[in-house]
Structures are given as C-alpha cells and as structure tokens.
Amino acid sequence: MTASRPPTTAEELRGAGLRATAARVALLDTVRQGGHLGAGALASEVRRRTGHVSLQAVYETLNALTGAGLVRRIEPAGGPARYEGRVGDNHHRVVCRSCGVVADADCAVGDAPCPTASDARGFTIDGAEVVYWGLCPGCSASRSS
C-alpha cells in the first residue's frame, strides 16, 4: 500500500479550474509561506522567482485564487488588502497598531464560527472575523526603551 502524497500547487490550481502557470504557482506558494502580504509585495516576490509579472496580473490572479477558495483576502481597518493561505479554518488576526504587522490568532474557544453572535437576527452564520489590535513585540520593546 502506498501512502498518498499531498497535491502539488500546480495540481491544486488545475483542480480549482485555473491554469497552472509559473507565475500563479509562485504567487500561491508565496501567499502560503505567510506574512500576510499585500499585492505589491507579492508581485515583487513573484518577479524575483519567475521574472516579469505585472501588478495587474497579480491582482487578477489573487481575485481568481480568492474566488477558488485557495487564498483568503483580509482587510485590516486603515490598511491595504492582504492575502493569506490559511483558508481551511476560522481563525482570527492580531494587528500591530504601530508597524501594521499581521499575525494569525487561533479561535479562543469552540468551533466555527467563534465567537457566537448574541442575536443573529435570523441569519445562518458560517464565519466570524475578529481582529485583535495591539503592539507587536518589536514595537513594544522599542516603546519601553
């Protein structure tokens, strides 16, 4: 009996009905490496890996990846849209008020959606977004000194 291997990035793209170009593979891999990057930073990394890619192509691909459920778009208040590859769960984020760095924060308690609304007003709720705001360790240390 052979162990099944996880699908490659190219196979995931094709499975979602998307073409598996070198730029798309590099973009999805970059998003999945973490960092909650914006489109400009993602475009720079894809260019470093594959050569030329336009910012417009990056935006179009991010929209396609988001629509296919392979990437999640997040929009912290007061900041540009960012993208993450952690899509299979209902986690939250913590954002630094000083430098804007974003990190994942697991749900405090319970299954999706957590937290539970006190009055759903008849809606069937399937997700919740919580953003914790504060100072990252680096900004906290610089303010303390």
N, CA, C and O atoms as a DFTB+ gen file, in Angstrom:
580 C
 N C O
     1  1       0.845      -1.156       0.000
     2  2       0.000       0.000       0.000
     3  2       0.906       1.238       0.000
     4  3       1.806       1.345       0.833
     5  1       0.677       2.147      -0.905
     6  2       1.485       3.363      -0.971
     7  2       0.735       4.505      -0.292
     8  3      -0.487       4.622      -0.376
     9  1       1.514       5.330       0.377
    10  2       0.923       6.493       1.040
    11  2       0.587       7.543      -0.006
    12  3       1.355       7.763      -0.942
    13  1      -0.546       8.183       0.151
    14  2      -0.906       9.224      -0.802
    15  2      -0.118      10.486      -0.468
    16  3       0.110      10.803       0.700
    17  1       0.289      11.192      -1.502
    18  2       1.053      12.423      -1.315
    19  2       0.113      13.599      -1.472
    20  3      -0.889      13.504      -2.181
    21  1       0.423      14.708      -0.818
    22  2      -0.426      15.887      -0.995
    23  2      -0.287      16.408      -2.419
    24  3       0.762      16.229      -3.038
    25  1      -1.316      17.044      -2.944
    26  2      -1.233      17.562      -4.307
    27  2      -0.202      18.687      -4.401
    28  3       0.015      19.421      -3.438
    29  1       0.421      18.814      -5.555
    30  2       1.336      19.923      -5.787
    31  2       0.515      21.203      -5.954
    32  3      -0.700      21.155      -6.145
    33  1       1.185      22.323      -5.879
    34  2       0.499      23.595      -6.076
    35  2      -0.141      23.640      -7.460
    36  3      -1.276      24.094      -7.608
    37  1       0.582      23.173      -8.469
    38  2       0.039      23.157      -9.835
    39  2      -1.207      22.286      -9.916
    40  3      -2.173      22.650     -10.588
    41  1      -1.196      21.144      -9.241
    42  2      -2.373      20.267      -9.243
    43  2      -3.555      20.929      -8.529
    44  3      -4.700      20.779      -8.955
    45  1      -3.283      21.653      -7.453
    46  2      -4.360      22.361      -6.762
    47  2      -4.977      23.432      -7.654
    48  3      -6.198      23.581      -7.698
    49  1      -4.133      24.176      -8.363
    50  2      -4.637      25.196      -9.282
    51  2      -5.525      24.561     -10.349
    52  3      -6.637      25.028     -10.595
    53  1      -5.036      23.503     -10.978
    54  2      -5.828      22.834     -12.014
    55  2      -7.117      22.261     -11.432
    56  3      -8.163      22.308     -12.080
    57  1      -7.051      21.721     -10.217
    58  2      -8.240      21.178      -9.557
    59  2      -9.288      22.243      -9.283
    60  3     -10.479      21.944      -9.192
    61  1      -8.839      23.494      -9.150
    62  2      -9.757      24.613      -8.927
    63  2     -10.201      25.247     -10.241
    64  3     -10.893      26.265     -10.240
    65  1      -9.800      24.642     -11.366
    66  2     -10.202      25.152     -12.667
    67  2      -9.349      26.308     -13.170
    68  3      -9.768      27.058     -14.051
    69  1      -8.146      26.451     -12.605
    70  2      -7.248      27.539     -13.003
    71  2      -6.031      26.973     -13.732
    72  3      -5.585      25.858     -13.464
    73  1      -5.508      27.774     -14.661
    74  2      -4.277      27.358     -15.340
    75  2      -3.125      27.426     -14.353
    76  3      -3.077      28.311     -13.500
    77  1      -2.205      26.490     -14.475
    78  2      -1.067      26.399     -13.560
    79  2       0.180      26.990     -14.210
    80  3       1.103      26.259     -14.571
    81  1       0.207      28.317     -14.359
    82  2       1.387      28.977     -14.914
    83  2       2.454      29.097     -13.831
    84  3       2.161      28.962     -12.643
    85  1       3.686      29.351     -14.245
    86  2       4.780      29.511     -13.286
    87  2       4.504      30.666     -12.334
    88  3       4.786      30.566     -11.140
    89  1       3.959      31.757     -12.849
    90  2       3.663      32.918     -12.005
    91  2       2.568      32.593     -10.990
    92  3       2.660      33.012      -9.836
    93  1       1.552      31.866     -11.392
    94  2       0.467      31.512     -10.461
    95  2       0.967      30.564      -9.379
    96  3       0.614      30.711      -8.209
    97  1       1.784      29.600      -9.765
    98  2       2.358      28.680      -8.774
    99  2       3.210      29.473      -7.784
   100  3       3.099      29.274      -6.575
   101  1       4.060      30.369      -8.290
   102  2       4.924      31.174      -7.417
   103  2       4.082      32.064      -6.503
   104  3       4.413      32.225      -5.328
   105  1       3.009      32.637      -7.021
   106  2       2.154      33.514      -6.221
   107  2       1.472      32.735      -5.101
   108  3       1.491      33.166      -3.949
   109  1       0.875      31.605      -5.423
   110  2       0.188      30.809      -4.406
   111  2       1.184      30.303      -3.365
   112  3       0.889      30.329      -2.170
   113  1       2.345      29.850      -3.795
   114  2       3.364      29.404      -2.848
   115  2       3.804      30.544      -1.932
   116  3       4.001      30.334      -0.735
   117  1       3.959      31.739      -2.480
   118  2       4.380      32.898      -1.686
   119  2       3.324      33.260      -0.657
   120  3       3.649      33.523       0.501
   121  1       2.070      33.277      -1.064
   122  2       0.992      33.578      -0.117
   123  2       0.995      32.554       1.005
   124  3       0.830      32.915       2.170
   125  1       1.178      31.301       0.676
   126  2       1.132      30.236       1.679
   127  2       2.323      30.240       2.620
   128  3       2.269      29.632       3.689
   129  1       3.386      30.910       2.243
   130  2       4.547      30.998       3.140
   131  2       4.281      31.936       4.303
   132  3       5.071      31.999       5.245
   133  1       3.198      32.648       4.246
   134  2       2.812      33.501       5.361
   135  2       3.233      34.938       5.171
   136  3       3.722      35.324       4.109
   137  1       3.042      35.710       6.191
   138  2       3.441      37.095       6.153
   139  2       2.319      38.063       5.875
   140  3       2.506      39.268       6.044
   141  1       1.150      37.588       5.454
   142  2       0.015      38.469       5.190
   143  2       0.434      39.652       4.327
   144  3       0.296      40.807       4.730
   145  1       0.937      39.359       3.158
   146  2       1.472      40.386       2.266
   147  2       0.396      41.012       1.398
   148  3      -0.626      40.392       1.103
   149  1       0.644      42.255       0.992
   150  2      -0.203      42.945       0.042
   151  2       0.208      42.595      -1.376
   152  3       1.214      41.918      -1.588
   153  1      -0.569      43.056      -2.344
   154  2      -0.327      42.716      -3.748
   155  2       1.040      43.191      -4.231
   156  3       1.703      42.470      -4.976
   157  1       1.480      44.383      -3.829
   158  2       2.774      44.894      -4.267
   159  2       3.930      44.027      -3.814
   160  3       4.824      43.722      -4.603
   161  1       3.922      43.625      -2.546
   162  2       4.985      42.764      -2.020
   163  2       4.929      41.382      -2.666
   164  3       5.968      40.783      -2.946
   165  1       3.730      40.882      -2.901
   166  2       3.599      39.587      -3.573
   167  2       4.130      39.660      -5.000
   168  3       4.808      38.741      -5.459
   169  1       3.823      40.753      -5.706
   170  2       4.320      40.918      -7.078
   171  2       5.841      40.947      -7.097
   172  3       6.457      40.347      -7.978
   173  1       6.450      41.630      -6.147
   174  2       7.917      41.689      -6.083
   175  2       8.516      40.306      -5.895
   176  3       9.516      39.969      -6.529
   177  1       7.912      39.501      -5.026
   178  2       8.433      38.157      -4.782
   179  2       8.234      37.259      -6.000
   180  3       9.114      36.464      -6.330
   181  1       7.092      37.375      -6.669
   182  2       6.861      36.570      -7.875
   183  2       7.859      36.969      -8.956
   184  3       8.385      36.103      -9.655
   185  1       8.125      38.254      -9.104
   186  2       9.133      38.712     -10.080
   187  2      10.504      38.144      -9.751
   188  3      11.240      37.731     -10.647
   189  1      10.845      38.124      -8.475
   190  2      12.143      37.582      -8.063
   191  2      12.252      36.100      -8.438
   192  3      13.320      35.627      -8.824
   193  1      11.152      35.384      -8.321
   194  2      11.156      33.947      -8.592
   195  2      11.038      33.599     -10.073
   196  3      11.647      32.635     -10.536
   197  1      10.258      34.380     -10.814
   198  2       9.923      33.944     -12.178
   199  2      10.267      34.933     -13.277
   200  3      10.172      34.597     -14.457
   201  1      10.663      36.141     -12.917
   202  2      10.867      37.160     -13.947
   203  2       9.709      38.131     -13.946
   204  3       9.110      38.385     -12.901
   205  1       9.390      38.670     -15.094
   206  2       8.384      39.728     -15.181
   207  2       6.968      39.208     -14.938
   208  3       6.569      38.166     -15.458
   209  1       6.228      39.963     -14.136
   210  2       4.788      39.784     -13.977
   211  2       4.240      41.163     -13.627
   212  3       4.819      41.876     -12.808
   213  1       3.142      41.530     -14.239
   214  2       2.583      42.854     -13.982
   215  2       1.784      42.845     -12.682
   216  3       1.284      41.808     -12.245
   217  1       1.679      44.014     -12.082
   218  2       0.876      44.147     -10.874
   219  2      -0.587      43.816     -11.180
   220  3      -1.272      43.212     -10.355
   221  1      -1.060      44.209     -12.356
   222  2      -2.436      43.886     -12.757
   223  2      -2.651      42.375     -12.815
   224  3      -3.691      41.882     -12.379
   225  1      -1.679      41.641     -13.348
   226  2      -1.794      40.183     -13.405
   227  2      -1.839      39.583     -12.002
   228  3      -2.557      38.613     -11.759
   229  1      -1.072      40.161     -11.081
   230  2      -1.083      39.682      -9.696
   231  2      -2.462      39.910      -9.080
   232  3      -3.015      39.013      -8.444
   233  1      -3.022      41.115      -9.269
   234  2      -4.365      41.379      -8.741
   235  2      -5.396      40.422      -9.335
   236  3      -6.237      39.892      -8.609
   237  1      -5.339      40.197     -10.645
   238  2      -6.297      39.298     -11.291
   239  2      -6.157      37.873     -10.761
   240  3      -7.151      37.186     -10.525
   241  1      -4.908      37.437     -10.579
   242  2      -4.684      36.087     -10.060
   243  2      -5.132      35.979      -8.612
   244  3      -5.722      34.971      -8.225
   245  1      -4.862      37.005      -7.798
   246  2      -5.330      36.980      -6.411
   247  2      -6.852      36.902      -6.343
   248  3      -7.400      36.191      -5.500
   249  1      -7.533      37.626      -7.222
   250  2      -9.002      37.537      -7.269
   251  2      -9.451      36.134      -7.646
   252  3     -10.398      35.605      -7.062
   253  1      -8.777      35.529      -8.618
   254  2      -9.128      34.163      -9.031
   255  2      -8.849      33.164      -7.910
   256  3      -9.660      32.272      -7.661
   257  1      -7.716      33.308      -7.237
   258  2      -7.363      32.399      -6.140
   259  2      -8.333      32.550      -4.975
   260  3      -8.704      31.565      -4.337
   261  1      -8.743      33.790      -4.699
   262  2      -9.711      34.036      -3.636
   263  2     -11.058      33.416      -4.006
   264  3     -11.689      32.756      -3.180
   265  1     -11.489      33.626      -5.233
   266  2     -12.751      33.058      -5.699
   267  2     -12.766      31.540      -5.667
   268  3     -13.813      30.928      -5.456
   269  1     -11.600      30.929      -5.876
   270  2     -11.495      29.470      -5.863
   271  2     -11.331      28.915      -4.452
   272  3     -11.314      27.699      -4.260
   273  1     -11.208      29.799      -3.466
   274  2     -11.056      29.343      -2.087
   275  2      -9.650      28.908      -1.726
   276  3      -9.454      28.285      -0.682
   277  1      -8.663      29.218      -2.558
   278  2      -7.277      28.829      -2.276
   279  2      -6.543      29.881      -1.444
   280  3      -5.519      29.585      -0.828
   281  1      -7.064      31.102      -1.427
   282  2      -6.445      32.226      -0.729
   283  2      -7.556      33.009      -0.043
   284  3      -8.683      33.056      -0.535
   285  1      -7.243      33.614       1.079
   286  2      -8.201      34.468       1.782
   287  2      -7.695      35.909       1.740
   288  3      -6.524      36.176       2.009
   289  1      -8.591      36.827       1.400
   290  2      -8.276      38.262       1.392
   291  2      -8.724      38.838       2.729
   292  3      -9.861      38.635       3.155
   293  1      -7.831      39.549       3.377
   294  2      -8.176      40.208       4.633
   295  2      -7.937      41.701       4.466
   296  3      -7.057      42.117       3.712
   297  1      -8.716      42.494       5.164
   298  2      -8.611      43.944       5.052
   299  2      -8.623      44.571       6.435
   300  3      -9.666      45.028       6.903
   301  1      -7.453      44.596       7.103
   302  2      -7.413      45.262       8.409
   303  2      -7.786      46.739       8.258
   304  3      -7.371      47.394       7.303
   305  1      -8.562      47.253       9.196
   306  2      -9.017      48.641       9.131
   307  2      -7.838      49.589       8.982
   308  3      -6.833      49.466       9.683
   309  1      -7.971      50.532       8.064
   310  2      -6.937      51.532       7.868
   311  2      -5.748      51.061       7.064
   312  3      -4.766      51.792       6.936
   313  1      -5.810      49.856       6.518
   314  2      -4.677      49.326       5.765
   315  2      -5.114      48.719       4.452
   316  3      -6.307      48.541       4.207
   317  1      -4.144      48.401       3.604
   318  2      -4.472      47.783       2.324
   319  2      -4.877      46.318       2.493
   320  3      -4.625      45.704       3.530
   321  1      -5.499      45.784       1.469
   322  2      -5.850      44.360       1.477
   323  2      -4.570      43.531       1.539
   324  3      -3.545      43.888       0.958
   325  1      -4.659      42.436       2.246
   326  2      -3.554      41.484       2.360
   327  2      -4.116      40.101       2.091
   328  3      -5.329      39.888       2.107
   329  1      -3.216      39.173       1.847
   330  2      -3.654      37.839       1.451
   331  2      -2.950      36.793       2.301
   332  3      -1.788      36.939       2.680
   333  1      -3.709      35.717       2.587
   334  2      -3.148      34.623       3.367
   335  2      -3.577      33.293       2.790
   336  3      -4.607      33.188       2.123
   337  1      -2.781      32.288       3.052
   338  2      -3.060      30.955       2.542
   339  2      -3.767      30.051       3.526
   340  3      -4.117      28.923       3.176
   341  1      -3.986      30.500       4.725
   342  2      -4.674      29.687       5.741
   343  2      -6.172      29.867       5.546
   344  3      -6.763      30.817       6.060
   345  1      -6.780      28.951       4.803
   346  2      -8.182      29.098       4.430
   347  2      -9.090      28.018       5.000
   348  3     -10.311      28.152       4.909
   349  1      -8.560      26.980       5.571
   350  2      -9.381      25.836       5.970
   351  2      -9.948      25.902       7.364
   352  3     -10.494      24.914       7.855
   353  1      -9.832      27.058       8.024
   354  2     -10.347      27.137       9.382
   355  2     -10.902      28.535       9.651
   356  3     -10.865      29.410       8.786
   357  1     -11.410      28.724      10.851
   358  2     -11.997      30.009      11.232
   359  2     -11.082      30.659      12.277
   360  3     -11.432      30.727      13.455
   361  1      -9.930      31.129      11.850
   362  2      -9.014      31.788      12.770
   363  2      -9.150      33.300      12.672
   364  3      -9.868      33.817      11.815
   365  1      -8.476      33.982      13.531
   366  2      -8.555      35.430      13.586
   367  2      -7.160      36.020      13.392
   368  3      -6.209      35.298      13.091
   369  1      -7.047      37.335      13.565
   370  2      -5.774      38.009      13.353
   371  2      -5.468      38.969      14.478
   372  3      -6.366      39.465      15.160
   373  1      -4.168      39.227      14.664
   374  2      -3.707      40.257      15.572
   375  2      -2.876      41.230      14.734
   376  3      -2.008      40.813      13.967
   377  1      -3.150      42.543      14.889
   378  2      -2.518      43.565      14.058
   379  2      -1.814      44.570      14.965
   380  3      -2.385      45.018      15.959
   381  1      -0.573      44.923      14.623
   382  2       0.177      45.918      15.379
   383  2      -0.286      47.319      14.968
   384  3      -0.296      47.650      13.782
   385  1      -0.663      48.126      15.938
   386  2      -1.109      49.492      15.681
   387  2       0.028      50.393      15.209
   388  3      -0.220      51.431      14.596
   389  1       1.254      50.012      15.484
   390  2       2.387      50.866      15.149
   391  2       2.961      50.551      13.767
   392  3       3.026      51.433      12.911
   393  1       3.374      49.311      13.545
   394  2       4.043      48.968      12.274
   395  2       3.128      48.267      11.270
   396  3       3.483      48.147      10.098
   397  1       1.953      47.802      11.712
   398  2       0.998      47.168      10.806
   399  2       1.210      45.696      10.559
   400  3       0.488      45.108       9.753
   401  1       2.174      45.074      11.220
   402  2       2.390      43.640      11.016
   403  2       1.129      42.883      11.432
   404  3       0.448      43.259      12.386
   405  1       0.830      41.802      10.691
   406  2      -0.357      40.986      10.946
   407  2       0.090      39.558      11.236
   408  3       0.974      39.030      10.562
   409  1      -0.523      38.938      12.240
   410  2      -0.235      37.541      12.562
   411  2      -1.557      36.817      12.793
   412  3      -2.568      37.443      13.111
   413  1      -1.544      35.511      12.633
   414  2      -2.730      34.698      12.881
   415  2      -2.924      34.477      14.370
   416  3      -1.958      34.409      15.131
   417  1      -4.166      34.368      14.775
   418  2      -4.534      34.045      16.150
   419  2      -5.639      33.003      16.082
   420  3      -6.688      33.240      15.483
   421  1      -5.403      31.858      16.691
   422  2      -6.420      30.812      16.693
   423  2      -7.641      31.264      17.474
   424  3      -7.560      32.152      18.323
   425  1      -8.785      30.634      17.172
   426  2     -10.018      30.949      17.896
   427  2      -9.798      30.695      19.380
   428  3      -9.134      29.737      19.774
   429  1     -10.370      31.573      20.187
   430  2     -10.206      31.439      21.630
   431  2     -10.901      30.176      22.144
   432  3     -10.327      29.443      22.950
   433  1     -12.125      29.916      21.688
   434  2     -12.905      28.777      22.175
   435  2     -13.862      28.329      21.083
   436  3     -14.467      29.157      20.402
   437  1     -13.998      27.030      20.918
   438  2     -15.097      26.497      20.122
   439  2     -14.844      26.339      18.643
   440  3     -13.787      26.690      18.118
   441  1     -15.853      25.798      17.994
   442  2     -15.830      25.536      16.561
   443  2     -16.295      26.769      15.793
   444  3     -16.803      27.727      16.376
   445  1     -16.112      26.726      14.480
   446  2     -16.553      27.821      13.610
   447  2     -18.070      27.917      13.660
   448  3     -18.709      26.865      13.681
   449  1     -18.688      29.057      13.681
   450  2     -17.982      30.325      13.855
   451  2     -17.794      30.636      15.331
   452  3     -18.716      30.476      16.131
   453  1     -16.630      31.067      15.675
   454  2     -16.411      31.515      17.047
   455  2     -15.954      32.958      16.984
   456  3     -15.071      33.246      16.176
   457  1     -16.440      33.823      17.708
   458  2     -17.446      33.686      18.748
   459  2     -18.865      33.623      18.174
   460  3     -19.081      33.877      16.989
   461  1     -19.806      33.287      19.021
   462  2     -21.201      33.175      18.611
   463  2     -21.908      34.512      18.846
   464  3     -21.758      35.125      19.903
   465  1     -22.666      34.951      17.867
   466  2     -23.418      36.206      17.991
   467  2     -24.529      36.044      19.019
   468  3     -25.167      34.994      19.090
   469  1     -24.759      37.087      19.817
   470  2     -25.825      37.009      20.822
   471  2     -27.203      37.039      20.173
   472  3     -28.145      36.453      20.706
   473  1     -27.337      37.716      19.024
   474  2     -28.593      37.747      18.284
   475  2     -28.251      37.758      16.801
   476  3     -27.805      38.777      16.273
   477  1     -28.454      36.641      16.134
   478  2     -28.089      36.508      14.718
   479  2     -29.106      37.145      13.789
   480  3     -28.878      37.173      12.580
   481  1     -30.227      37.661      14.303
   482  2     -31.233      38.350      13.502
   483  2     -31.756      37.499      12.345
   484  3     -32.091      38.022      11.282
   485  1     -31.822      36.176      12.562
   486  2     -32.332      35.282      11.542
   487  2     -31.295      34.788      10.550
   488  3     -31.599      33.928       9.723
   489  1     -30.075      35.312      10.613
   490  2     -29.016      34.880       9.697
   491  2     -28.509      33.502      10.086
   492  3     -28.482      33.154      11.267
   493  1     -28.109      32.721       9.094
   494  2     -27.368      31.497       9.337
   495  2     -25.896      31.881       9.245
   496  3     -25.382      32.102       8.148
   497  1     -25.227      31.960      10.361
   498  2     -23.841      32.439      10.410
   499  2     -22.895      31.273      10.176
   500  3     -23.013      30.227      10.815
   501  1     -21.952      31.460       9.252
   502  2     -20.981      30.403       8.957
   503  2     -19.535      30.837       9.180
   504  3     -18.612      30.068       8.912
   505  1     -19.331      32.049       9.663
   506  2     -17.978      32.503       9.937
   507  2     -18.002      33.773      10.754
   508  3     -19.014      34.470      10.823
   509  1     -16.870      34.063      11.372
   510  2     -16.729      35.287      12.149
   511  2     -15.314      35.799      11.988
   512  3     -14.372      35.015      11.876
   513  1     -15.162      37.112      11.975
   514  2     -13.834      37.704      11.906
   515  2     -13.607      38.549      13.130
   516  3     -14.384      39.453      13.438
   517  1     -12.545      38.246      13.816
   518  2     -12.145      39.025      14.972
   519  2     -10.742      39.535      14.683
   520  3      -9.876      38.774      14.251
   521  1     -10.519      40.812      14.918
   522  2      -9.191      41.389      14.771
   523  2      -8.793      41.941      16.125
   524  3      -9.463      42.813      16.679
   525  1      -7.691      41.422      16.649
   526  2      -7.137      41.933      17.888
   527  2      -6.110      42.998      17.516
   528  3      -5.304      42.785      16.611
   529  1      -6.126      44.131      18.197
   530  2      -5.210      45.226      17.933
   531  2      -4.295      45.407      19.133
   532  3      -4.719      45.237      20.276
   533  1      -3.045      45.752      18.874
   534  2      -2.091      45.998      19.952
   535  2      -0.737      46.348      19.377
   536  3      -0.645      46.866      18.264
   537  1       0.302      46.073      20.119
   538  2       1.665      46.316      19.661
   539  2       2.396      44.992      19.559
   540  3       2.312      44.159      20.462
   541  1       3.109      44.797      18.469
   542  2       3.907      43.587      18.280
   543  2       5.088      43.630      19.259
   544  3       5.357      44.679      19.845
   545  1       5.790      42.514      19.445
   546  2       6.917      42.507      20.383
   547  2       7.994      43.550      20.055
   548  3       8.541      44.181      20.960
   549  1       8.294      43.728      18.782
   550  2       9.318      44.702      18.392
   551  2       8.917      46.127      18.736
   552  3       9.726      46.887      19.269
   553  1       7.690      46.494      18.440
   554  2       7.214      47.858      18.739
   555  2       7.062      48.070      20.238
   556  3       7.328      49.162      20.740
   557  1       6.632      47.026      20.962
   558  2       6.529      47.126      22.421
   559  2       7.899      47.363      23.038
   560  3       8.049      48.192      23.936
   561  1       8.901      46.630      22.551
   562  2      10.257      46.775      23.087
   563  2      10.824      48.158      22.803
   564  3      11.465      48.753      23.670
   565  1      10.597      48.678      21.598
   566  2      11.135      49.995      21.250
   567  2      10.447      51.107      22.048
   568  3      11.063      52.136      22.329
   569  1       9.191      50.911      22.410
   570  2       8.491      51.919      23.229
   571  2       8.930      51.858      24.690
   572  3       8.894      52.859      25.405
   573  1       9.343      50.670      25.118
   574  2       9.776      50.511      26.511
   575  2      11.153      51.109      26.749
   576  3      11.471      51.520      27.865
   577  1      11.980      51.157      25.692
   578  2      13.352      51.647      25.885
   579  2      13.509      53.112      25.620
   580  3      14.610      53.647      25.746
